[in-house]
Amino acid sequence: MRIQSLRKVCQVSRLNIPLVNEKISDHVFGEKAKKVGKCENLEEIEWSLRNMKIFNEECSDFDSAENLSLPTLLSPNLVEHTEKAALDGIGDSFFKNISGVLDVKNLPSAPTSFVLNESGWIKYKSGKKPKKIDYPDEKCLVFDTENIVRIGSCPVMTAAVSDSAWYTWISPKFFSNSLPTDDHLQKSDLIDFGPEEQILIGHNVAFDRTRVQQEYEFKSNKTFIDTMSLHNSLHGVSSKQYALKKKSESTKLKFSDRYLYGPDFRWLHYCSLSNLADVHHFYHKNAPPMDKQIRNIFVDGTIDDIRKNLHDLMAYNILDVKATAEVFAATFPLYLSRYPNPVNLFGMLKMGSPKLKITAPAWNEYVEKSNEEFEGMKNTLECDVLPDLARAVFEKYKSSWLESAGKENFDALEKRHLWNSDPFLASLDWSPATKKSPLPKWIKPILKEKRLSMNNRSVPYLLRLEWEGKRVLHSKKTGWAHVNQNSEELTPLPHDKAGQKVGMLMTSNYSKHILSGKLTTRCEFGKEIIKKIMEVNTRGSYWRAYRERFKKILFLNDKEDRYSWHLPMQVPHGTVTRRAKDSFWMVAQGNDSNDEKLGMGAFSLAQMDEDWVYVSADVDSQEIWIASLFADMYKDLGEVGVTGLSYMTLNGSKAAGTDIHTITANQVGMDRNSAKILNYARLYLCGKQNALDLLGPKDGAGKIVDELWRFTKGKSVLIRNPVSQEGNKILSDGINQLEFLTENEAKRFKFLVQKLQSDTMLRDSEKDELLQSIYKLVPAAKKTIDEIEDLFDEPRRVFANGIESELFNYLQLTAIEDQPVTPVLGGNLPMPLLNRYAPMHQTTRCNWLIQSSAVDFLHLFLANMDYLIKEYRINAFYSLSIHDMIQFISSKEDRYRTALAFQLAHLYTRAYFSLKCGLPQLPQNVAFFSSVEIDRSMRKDKGLPWNSELYGDDPGRAETLDISRIIELTNGTLSK
């Protein structure tokens, strides 16, 4: 192996992959660091990598963490340390405190009459009079809050239960008719749960948490458990299953829907949607269905409606709490059995309390200005420019139309009419709106409403649009199409998703065809109007999609503090993969430079006070690295980088052109960015058709995708599992008894055995022949019939000769197991996705393995951060996780120690993964975050100048630090 001279502190693998230094390796892997590799010679692997043109002859000798001081762990075994850290984070009293509400059959009986003329908390204890209290003095409560939607988010009532009493709360502002709207909401308007440590349980508890006073403080001592998250991770539905589940519960199923009762849809019996009523019914099928009708009063009613129905609404609130307690009792023990590692429980609990700060005045001004600009652009176009064009066209033909329309048997399609001499205008509907109407159908609503939407079907005709020089036309059959020059036949315009019809042309998605010049107009007035439409579609597209969500962002309005706490309503396990979910931050996009698209400055407006900062980092290539580990696990050589995928991930270089995206782009003939998009899509098991949709209309797209599949997945081949150890013994015993066979039978037996042991497929007749010979030669074999039948396993398809063949083989092999688990923390695949219930959902199972493992990564990181923060008394706490980004809030004084803790927690997480995958090696390029960001703002582009006009006062310079710089700033230690 040709390796350049290396510094002693740096290690290198046998495949020239730079590894963490020996000190770090011993720290995280212990004795296992010295037991790497099951194969003495890797020449075949090296040859394969060279053949793929990805092998690196040289490797870096730079050790980025030479001066790093390593913390003392709770155990010399990293796996034991992390799990102890998780248990410590959960707390010794946690299980004792929830035990009472888990015993749901012995919960106190719910009150049937309530104190409804007093505000605040009322305690109801069996055998005692209701008592007014300051707050529930309980270790654990199940609770539910309600608000009047038409007024805002301010809670109007709450019900709660502990293992000993029931509680109700009514807002003081309810009795004074002064419930505040969201822009006047203050901390005192929320529910006071007291200063003590508490576990609060709810269904979609993120909603209720935003109504708890104590959560709007720097550090809360409340722990929240979300029963919706518990259910989603156990018996939730995937995005592909959702619509079918809803359909299956419809009372209007048709005969053609009978397929839902077939064997491929047994999963329908093992899941439910995530709302409380459906979830409760799923776990308590004999209970009467929950009646949610009265809830509409909270949604549509006024404060007077609430007052008139106060008793019934409180009773409804109580029933919701009771149902939530019953769901918790059913799901929590099941969660512990299906996700047995304490790290998962700790991670779910930690993610239940996200928080950040927003500069309230700047946020309000930004939302107001963005909406004002968007409405201004849109109204100018749709209330002035486009209606003026429509009126001008109609005025040109008005007198002719009025004269013709007044006659009997008027046919607007007759060619003699002037408007029909223009093929674009002839496509408009010139028939009378009504018999008495003096207006054509196409113009009447425009004149009446004094508005013409740019997505109205008449607009492309008025603008005289053409597709590559051919007139566009809409029909029900084709959607938007172009008219062929030599005939009136229509060719449908291309849709991003093959086979679907284009319904609108003046949309953001179709703007790329205007920019490319494929969709255009020859008339100058049309070109000017298209420019205005493009402005609305580019600058205004994001705001149009998300402005209502901006308006629903909840934060307190404190006149003395311009930095207001905001609690993202994030569901810890929002999907079956256990990924988090919320309706704003998880889908928000950021572009901070000049607010190129209205609304993309949201992250810049999330700012901390002067003495606090956000410390954050993106997990580099998280899913691809996890996939790489799976590929190396499948290869089973006990060493990293032995497959094409893992080698490019661990040792590839964008600068050298050996990273996976550049290699893929060069191989199949596309740009690197397109290759990156397709690589991630394929990682999520997208099919060829999805890949074509992502590529969009492009010459030779089919060939590109075929080549991409050949290069990455490889070719599909049939193989059979190797003969088992027991099977080989039976065959060997048979060969030793050949004297009991004729000479021809003996020769035939030897031939079949050799064929079998060479993994060649046997024909059915050959299987029967061999089996009969074994029975004849080895009588004892009849007692081990299962082992014999294992010799004839059904062949299975695997991928071969692709850079990712091993990954997809691992995923498919695991996906058909009776009970797939995540290989690192051992979480179980939810029942509705199991192969025996949902055989058609293998792609989702494969995707679950990667996505759910990424959740394990986050949970491991949080457990390690929690330990380091407590052990070294770092003033920091969890803030938010968005996709692969993890963020904490830290005091300004401790910001560098927090950054170092980030790097160490990341190191331990990667090492834990590697250990559990049987690969005790850690390459340098994945051991640490490439950078940790320190900033008072959550802005995306840290290096760009601050735009005070858009985002208010400058929060100061952001810091982007790699591990070497962090070690310099902290002297490599977490100690002060």
Helices and strands as residue ranges (DSSP letters): E 11-12, E 18-19, H 22-29, G 30-34, H 43-51, H 78-90, H 94-102, G 104-106, E 120-124, E 131-133, E 140-147, E 155-161, E 166-170, H 172-175, G 182-184, G 187-189, E 198-202, H 205-209, G 213-216, E 222-226, H 227-235, H 239-248, G 255-261, G 263-270, H 276-283, G 293-295, H 296-300, H 303-308, H 310-338, H 342-351, E 356-359, H 360-379, I 380-385, H 386-405, G 418-421, G 425-427, H 444-449, H 459-462, E 465-467, E 470-475, E 479-483, E 490-492, H 511-515, E 519-521, H 524-539, H 541-551, E 563-566, G 603-605, E 612-618, H 622-635, H 644-651, H 660-668, H 672-683, H 688-695, H 701-712, E 715-719, H 725-735, G 738-740, H 743-757, H 764-777, G 779-784, H 785-790, E 796-800, H 805-815, G 831-833, G 839-841, H 842-871, E 876-882, E 885-891, H 895-916, H 924-927, E 932-935, H 948-951, E 959-961, H 963-970
